[in-house]
Amino acid sequence: MLHVVSKEDAVACVLRHTREMRTQTEKVPILRASGRTLACDLQAAEDVPAFDRTTVDGYAVHAADTFGAGAAIPAQLTVAGSVAMGEEPQFSLHAGECAAISTGGMLPQGADAAVMIEHTDNDHGLCLVYRSVAPGENVTRRGDDIAAGSTVLRAGTRIGAPQIGVLSALGVYEVPVFRRPVIAVISTGDELVQKDPAAGQVRDVNGYLLSALIERAGGEALFYGAVADERQRIADALKDCLEKADAVLISGGSSAGTRDMTVGILDELGEVFFHGIAMKPGKPTIFGTAQGKPVFGLPGHPLAAYFVFRLIVAEYLRTILQAPADKPLRAAVLSTNVPSNHGREEYLCVRINERNEAVPLHTKSGVISVLSCADGFIRIPRDTEGLEKGANVEICEL
């Protein structure tokens, strides 16, 4: 018989025993930083751009010299020179002067705007401007993008292509990141095989599923493989993984049956803090520590294992990597009544139809394909009779 705790109490328990297990930091080259987690707030050491620059091909001007210009009466400006790309202009503009310039070129002193070349003519050293511009028009000012001293990226930010762009603009080519925590994955079950299954056997899904989830969450997966339902072999696998990893996930062997030995093994090697969570799917979940490292016992059914990782294990990784909390993906209304009187918080995969309705995808915990066709999942609170058609729901990312 499992003595269950609420999902909130389970998360609180996990964080209470792992919050101080901060992972170390390291610096990696910028081209290897994608997918890593930033280890500290990043302040800009300089302005971006570092100078006033034009955003168009044309002429740098003092905007006031173009006021009133039109097709019938163009402004007539003397061309004082041209600005070479990648160089600082060695001249200044005076009243009634302009300078030829290309997109991205540095504005010469005295210029505060740029006129597009389409709105000009060049007549023997005179630039005829047929359209007026306002101060700052067609120009990016120094620091418009990033101001020196501003915080541009926060600790816990998952680095992707947009962040790589910011880092390169600031000249940060060695990026401070958290070391990826190594999370070992053990699958248990006599029926599990890695290749073609015989009658009564199944391929190991959870080992690969959980490894992929670990990598997505910012960790490094250490896939131990499948272990038969033999107490000593599971215990040996756990000991081996505790030597190599920062945490261990054991898939299967967490229910209350006679062949479910994980809780007993963990109790012998360390301490069990809870066995059972009031959530569906995922009730027979175990959490404890051994050798000072967290150990999670996850259900053997793939869908249940997925949600336990997504809602429990991911919180541990998010905390030690200082990553931001999850936010709902979108809001929608429920397309149909959903009964739920299990006394457990229930999580249900949904897809979004053309009317922005959340359509429940009813399934069983032993299946996996529903995850690949769902747009997200919804939460049904514990101790309710379910949700009625038309109820407002928040859809979370899978």
GIWO-V503033 format. One record per residue. N is the residue number from 0. NEAR is the number of other C-alpha atoms within 8 Angstrom. D_FIRST is the distance of its C-alpha to the first C-alpha in Angstrom with 1 decimal. Layout:
# GIWO-V503033
N	NEAR	D_FIRST
N	NEAR	D_FIRST
This chain:
# GIWO-V503033
0	3	0.0
1	7	3.8
2	7	6.6
3	10	9.3
4	10	13.0
5	9	15.9
6	11	17.9
7	6	20.8
8	8	18.9
9	12	17.6
10	10	21.3
11	8	22.6
12	9	20.5
13	11	21.7
14	11	25.2
15	7	25.2
16	8	24.6
17	10	26.8
18	10	29.6
19	6	32.0
20	6	31.6
21	7	34.6
22	10	35.9
23	6	39.6
24	9	42.4
25	8	45.2
26	8	48.1
27	10	48.5
28	9	51.5
29	13	51.5
30	5	51.4
31	6	48.0
32	13	46.5
33	10	45.3
34	8	41.5
35	11	41.2
36	14	40.3
37	15	43.1
38	11	42.7
39	9	45.1
40	10	47.0
41	9	50.1
42	10	53.4
43	13	56.5
44	7	59.3
45	9	61.9
46	13	62.7
47	14	61.9
48	13	64.4
49	8	66.6
50	10	69.7
51	11	70.8
52	14	70.9
53	18	71.8
54	9	69.5
55	12	72.4
56	11	75.4
57	14	78.6
58	12	80.3
59	16	79.3
60	15	81.2
61	16	81.6
62	14	80.2
63	7	83.0
64	10	85.5
65	12	84.0
66	8	84.0
67	7	85.9
68	12	86.0
69	11	86.0
70	7	87.3
71	5	90.8
72	7	91.2
73	11	89.0
74	13	88.6
75	9	90.7
76	12	89.2
77	10	90.7
78	12	88.5
79	8	88.4
80	7	86.5
81	8	83.3
82	15	80.0
83	10	78.8
84	8	75.1
85	6	73.4
86	8	76.4
87	8	77.2
88	10	80.3
89	5	83.3
90	6	85.0
91	8	84.4
92	14	85.1
93	6	87.7
94	6	88.5
95	9	89.3
96	12	87.7
97	16	84.8
98	14	83.3
99	11	82.0
100	13	78.3
101	12	75.5
102	10	71.8
103	9	70.1
104	13	73.4
105	14	74.0
106	13	76.0
107	14	79.3
108	7	80.2
109	9	81.5
110	13	79.3
111	13	76.6
112	16	75.9
113	17	76.5
114	17	78.2
115	11	77.0
116	9	79.6
117	5	79.6
118	9	81.2
119	13	84.0
120	8	87.2
121	8	89.0
122	7	92.7
123	4	94.7
124	7	92.6
125	10	91.7
126	14	88.2
127	12	88.4
128	16	85.3
129	13	84.9
130	13	81.8
131	12	81.0
132	11	77.8
133	8	76.1
134	9	75.4
135	10	72.2
136	9	72.4
137	11	71.3
138	13	70.5
139	11	67.4
140	10	68.0
141	12	67.0
142	12	63.4
143	10	62.8
144	8	59.8
145	11	58.5
146	11	60.1
147	11	60.4
148	8	57.9
149	8	55.4
150	9	51.8
151	9	51.3
152	9	47.8
153	10	44.9
154	12	42.5
155	12	39.4
156	10	41.5
157	9	40.6
158	13	44.0
159	9	45.3
160	7	48.8
161	7	49.8
162	9	48.9
163	12	50.8
164	8	53.7
165	8	53.6
166	11	53.3
167	10	56.3
168	8	58.3
169	10	57.8
170	6	58.6
171	9	55.2
172	8	55.0
173	8	52.6
174	11	49.4
175	11	47.1
176	14	43.5
177	13	40.1
178	8	39.4
179	9	36.7
180	11	33.5
181	12	32.5
182	14	28.9
183	15	27.9
184	16	25.8
185	16	24.1
186	14	22.9
187	15	20.8
188	11	20.9
189	7	23.2
190	8	24.3
191	12	25.7
192	11	29.4
193	8	31.9
194	5	34.7
195	6	35.2
196	10	32.2
197	6	32.8
198	4	31.2
199	6	27.4
200	9	27.6
201	9	27.3
202	10	28.9
203	11	27.0
204	7	26.9
205	12	24.5
206	14	26.7
207	9	29.7
208	10	28.0
209	12	26.5
210	12	29.7
211	9	31.7
212	9	29.6
213	12	30.1
214	10	33.8
215	7	34.0
216	9	32.4
217	13	35.0
218	12	33.3
219	10	34.3
220	12	31.9
221	10	31.8
222	10	30.4
223	10	29.4
224	8	28.8
225	13	26.3
226	13	24.8
227	11	23.6
228	11	20.2
229	7	21.5
230	8	20.1
231	6	23.5
232	10	24.8
233	14	22.0
234	9	22.5
235	8	26.2
236	11	26.0
237	10	24.1
238	8	26.7
239	8	29.5
240	11	28.4
241	13	28.0
242	6	31.7
243	8	32.8
244	12	30.9
245	11	30.1
246	12	26.5
247	16	24.2
248	12	22.1
249	14	19.9
250	16	19.3
251	14	16.7
252	16	14.3
253	16	11.7
254	9	9.0
255	8	6.2
256	5	9.2
257	5	11.6
258	6	14.1
259	11	12.3
260	10	13.8
261	11	14.7
262	12	12.5
263	7	13.8
264	11	17.3
265	14	17.4
266	9	16.4
267	7	19.3
268	8	21.7
269	10	21.1
270	10	18.6
271	12	15.3
272	8	15.7
273	12	12.6
274	13	9.7
275	12	9.3
276	13	12.3
277	13	13.1
278	12	15.5
279	10	16.4
280	11	16.9
281	13	15.0
282	11	11.5
283	13	10.0
284	16	12.7
285	15	13.3
286	13	16.3
287	13	18.1
288	12	21.5
289	12	23.3
290	7	27.1
291	5	27.2
292	10	26.2
293	13	23.3
294	14	20.8
295	12	18.7
296	15	16.1
297	18	16.6
298	16	15.3
299	12	17.6
300	11	18.8
301	14	22.1
302	13	22.0
303	15	18.6
304	15	19.8
305	10	23.0
306	12	21.6
307	13	19.4
308	12	22.6
309	10	24.8
310	8	23.0
311	13	21.4
312	10	23.2
313	10	26.5
314	11	26.4
315	12	26.4
316	11	29.4
317	12	31.1
318	10	31.1
319	13	32.4
320	13	35.0
321	8	35.9
322	12	35.7
323	7	36.0
324	5	33.1
325	4	32.5
326	5	34.6
327	9	34.2
328	9	36.2
329	7	37.8
330	9	37.5
331	11	37.6
332	12	37.0
333	16	34.5
334	10	36.1
335	9	34.0
336	9	31.4
337	9	27.8
338	7	25.2
339	10	21.8
340	9	19.6
341	6	16.0
342	8	15.5
343	11	15.5
344	13	18.7
345	12	20.0
346	12	22.5
347	11	25.0
348	14	27.8
349	13	31.2
350	12	34.8
351	10	37.9
352	8	40.5
353	5	44.2
354	5	43.8
355	8	41.3
356	11	38.5
357	13	34.9
358	11	34.1
359	12	30.4
360	10	29.5
361	6	26.7
362	6	24.9
363	6	21.7
364	10	19.7
365	8	21.1
366	10	24.6
367	9	26.7
368	6	30.2
369	10	29.4
370	9	29.5
371	6	33.1
372	7	34.4
373	11	32.8
374	10	34.8
375	12	31.8
376	13	28.7
377	12	28.0
378	10	25.3
379	12	24.1
380	9	23.0
381	10	19.6
382	9	20.0
383	10	23.1
384	7	24.2
385	11	25.3
386	12	28.8
387	9	32.1
388	10	34.8
389	8	37.1
390	8	34.6
391	8	35.5
392	11	32.9
393	11	33.0
394	12	32.7
395	11	31.3
396	8	32.4
397	7	30.2
